[in-house]
Amino acid sequence: MGFMEDAKETAKAVGEKIQDAWEDTTDRVGDKVDEMKADADVKKAEAERDSVKTRNEIKEDLRDS
């Protein structure tokens, strides 16, 4: 009977470690996705800023002409 109980406890411990590893992995993947979305948002904002700056410079040049 002791052998079976030890085997059950070992299996339970292994299952918990696998579950913890899975949760850690999914958290890391989620963090990476969030990071990539944030980088994309920054690039979009920078492109929009550059577009507005260029448009304003062109308008200013037309006013001066």
RODREN-606082 format. One record per atom (N, C-alpha, C): residue number from 1; residue in one letter; atom name; x, y, z. Coordinates in pm, whole numbers, plus 50000, padded with zeros to 5 digits. Layout:
BEGIN
NUM, A, CA, X, Y, Z
...
//
This chain:
BEGIN
1, M, N, 50082, 49881, 50000
1, M, CA, 50000, 50000, 50000
1, M, C, 50087, 50126, 50000
2, G, N, 50199, 50126, 50066
2, G, CA, 50286, 50242, 50073
2, G, C, 50342, 50280, 49938
3, F, N, 50373, 50177, 49857
3, F, CA, 50427, 50201, 49723
3, F, C, 50326, 50275, 49637
4, M, N, 50201, 50235, 49643
4, M, CA, 50096, 50298, 49563
4, M, C, 50075, 50443, 49605
5, E, N, 50078, 50467, 49735
5, E, CA, 50060, 50604, 49784
5, E, C, 50176, 50692, 49740
6, D, N, 50299, 50637, 49745
6, D, CA, 50416, 50713, 49699
6, D, C, 50404, 50743, 49549
7, A, N, 50359, 50647, 49474
7, A, CA, 50345, 50666, 49330
7, A, C, 50240, 50773, 49300
8, K, N, 50130, 50771, 49377
8, K, CA, 50025, 50871, 49357
8, K, C, 50077, 51010, 49391
9, E, N, 50151, 51022, 49500
9, E, CA, 50205, 51152, 49540
9, E, C, 50306, 51202, 49437
10, T, N, 50388, 51111, 49386
10, T, CA, 50486, 51149, 49285
10, T, C, 50416, 51194, 49157
11, A, N, 50315, 51120, 49116
11, A, CA, 50239, 51158, 48996
11, A, C, 50171, 51293, 49016
12, K, N, 50119, 51315, 49134
12, K, CA, 50054, 51443, 49163
12, K, C, 50156, 51557, 49157
13, A, N, 50274, 51535, 49215
13, A, CA, 50378, 51638, 49215
13, A, C, 50423, 51669, 49071
14, V, N, 50438, 51564, 48991
14, V, CA, 50478, 51584, 48852
14, V, C, 50370, 51661, 48777
15, G, N, 50245, 51626, 48800
15, G, CA, 50135, 51696, 48737
15, G, C, 50132, 51844, 48773
16, E, N, 50158, 51873, 48900
16, E, CA, 50160, 52013, 48944
16, E, C, 50275, 52089, 48879
17, K, N, 50391, 52024, 48867
17, K, CA, 50506, 52090, 48803
17, K, C, 50477, 52117, 48655
18, I, N, 50413, 52020, 48589
18, I, CA, 50378, 52040, 48448
18, I, C, 50278, 52154, 48435
19, Q, N, 50182, 52160, 48524
19, Q, CA, 50083, 52267, 48519
19, Q, C, 50149, 52402, 48544
20, D, N, 50240, 52409, 48639
20, D, CA, 50310, 52534, 48667
20, D, C, 50393, 52578, 48546
21, A, N, 50461, 52481, 48484
21, A, CA, 50542, 52513, 48366
21, A, C, 50453, 52563, 48253
22, W, N, 50338, 52501, 48234
22, W, CA, 50244, 52543, 48129
22, W, C, 50194, 52685, 48156
23, E, N, 50159, 52714, 48280
23, E, CA, 50110, 52848, 48314
23, E, C, 50219, 52952, 48293
24, D, N, 50343, 52918, 48331
24, D, CA, 50454, 53011, 48309
24, D, C, 50474, 53038, 48160
25, T, N, 50465, 52933, 48081
25, T, CA, 50484, 52948, 47936
25, T, C, 50374, 53034, 47875
26, T, N, 50250, 53009, 47914
26, T, CA, 50141, 53089, 47858
26, T, C, 50153, 53234, 47903
27, D, N, 50198, 53259, 48025
27, D, CA, 50219, 53396, 48071
27, D, C, 50327, 53464, 47988
28, R, N, 50436, 53392, 47962
28, R, CA, 50545, 53450, 47883
28, R, C, 50500, 53482, 47741
29, V, N, 50424, 53391, 47682
29, V, CA, 50373, 53415, 47547
29, V, C, 50281, 53536, 47546
30, G, N, 50194, 53544, 47644
30, G, CA, 50104, 53659, 47655
30, G, C, 50181, 53789, 47672
31, D, N, 50286, 53786, 47754
31, D, CA, 50368, 53905, 47774
31, D, C, 50435, 53947, 47644
32, K, N, 50484, 53850, 47568
32, K, CA, 50551, 53881, 47442
32, K, C, 50452, 53940, 47342
33, V, N, 50331, 53887, 47338
33, V, CA, 50228, 53940, 47249
33, V, C, 50196, 54084, 47286
34, D, N, 50180, 54111, 47416
34, D, CA, 50154, 54247, 47462
34, D, C, 50267, 54341, 47423
35, E, N, 50390, 54293, 47436
35, E, CA, 50507, 54374, 47400
35, E, C, 50507, 54406, 47251
36, M, N, 50475, 54307, 47170
36, M, CA, 50473, 54329, 47025
36, M, C, 50361, 54426, 46986
37, K, N, 50246, 54416, 47051
37, K, CA, 50137, 54510, 47023
37, K, C, 50178, 54652, 47061
38, A, N, 50243, 54665, 47174
38, A, CA, 50287, 54798, 47218
38, A, C, 50388, 54856, 47120
39, D, N, 50482, 54774, 47073
39, D, CA, 50579, 54821, 46975
39, D, C, 50511, 54865, 46846
40, A, N, 50411, 54789, 46804
40, A, CA, 50337, 54825, 46682
40, A, C, 50263, 54957, 46702
41, D, N, 50205, 54978, 46820
41, D, CA, 50135, 55103, 46848
41, D, C, 50232, 55221, 46845
42, V, N, 50352, 55201, 46899
42, V, CA, 50452, 55307, 46900
42, V, C, 50493, 55341, 46757
43, K, N, 50518, 55239, 46676
43, K, CA, 50558, 55264, 46538
43, K, C, 50448, 55335, 46461
44, K, N, 50323, 55298, 46486
44, K, CA, 50210, 55363, 46419
44, K, C, 50203, 55510, 46461
45, A, N, 50219, 55536, 46589
45, A, CA, 50214, 55674, 46639
45, A, C, 50329, 55756, 46582
46, E, N, 50447, 55697, 46574
46, E, CA, 50561, 55770, 46517
46, E, C, 50538, 55801, 46370
47, A, N, 50483, 55705, 46296
47, A, CA, 50455, 55728, 46154
47, A, C, 50351, 55838, 46137
48, E, N, 50250, 55837, 46221
48, E, CA, 50147, 55941, 46214
48, E, C, 50206, 56078, 46247
49, R, N, 50293, 56083, 46348
49, R, CA, 50359, 56209, 46384
49, R, C, 50442, 56261, 46269
50, D, N, 50518, 56173, 46206
50, D, CA, 50601, 56214, 46093
50, D, C, 50516, 56262, 45976
51, S, N, 50403, 56196, 45954
51, S, CA, 50312, 56236, 45846
51, S, C, 50256, 56376, 45872
52, V, N, 50214, 56400, 45994
52, V, CA, 50158, 56532, 46029
52, V, C, 50266, 56639, 46017
53, K, N, 50386, 56607, 46061
53, K, CA, 50496, 56704, 46052
53, K, C, 50525, 56739, 45907
54, T, N, 50531, 56638, 45821
54, T, CA, 50557, 56661, 45679
54, T, C, 50445, 56741, 45616
55, R, N, 50322, 56707, 45648
55, R, CA, 50207, 56779, 45594
55, R, C, 50211, 56926, 45637
56, N, N, 50244, 56950, 45762
56, N, CA, 50251, 57088, 45811
56, N, C, 50364, 57165, 45744
57, E, N, 50476, 57099, 45719
57, E, CA, 50587, 57166, 45651
57, E, C, 50549, 57203, 45508
58, I, N, 50478, 57113, 45442
58, I, CA, 50433, 57143, 45305
58, I, C, 50336, 57260, 45305
59, K, N, 50241, 57261, 45399
59, K, CA, 50148, 57374, 45409
59, K, C, 50221, 57505, 45435
60, E, N, 50322, 57500, 45521
60, E, CA, 50399, 57620, 45553
60, E, C, 50474, 57669, 45429
61, D, N, 50532, 57577, 45354
61, D, CA, 50603, 57614, 45231
61, D, C, 50506, 57677, 45130
62, L, N, 50383, 57624, 45119
62, L, CA, 50286, 57680, 45027
62, L, C, 50244, 57820, 45070
63, R, N, 50234, 57842, 45199
63, R, CA, 50197, 57976, 45248
63, R, C, 50306, 58077, 45218
64, D, N, 50431, 58033, 45226
64, D, CA, 50544, 58122, 45204
64, D, C, 50563, 58153, 45056
65, S, N, 50509, 58070, 44969
65, S, CA, 50531, 58088, 44824
65, S, C, 50447, 58199, 44767
//
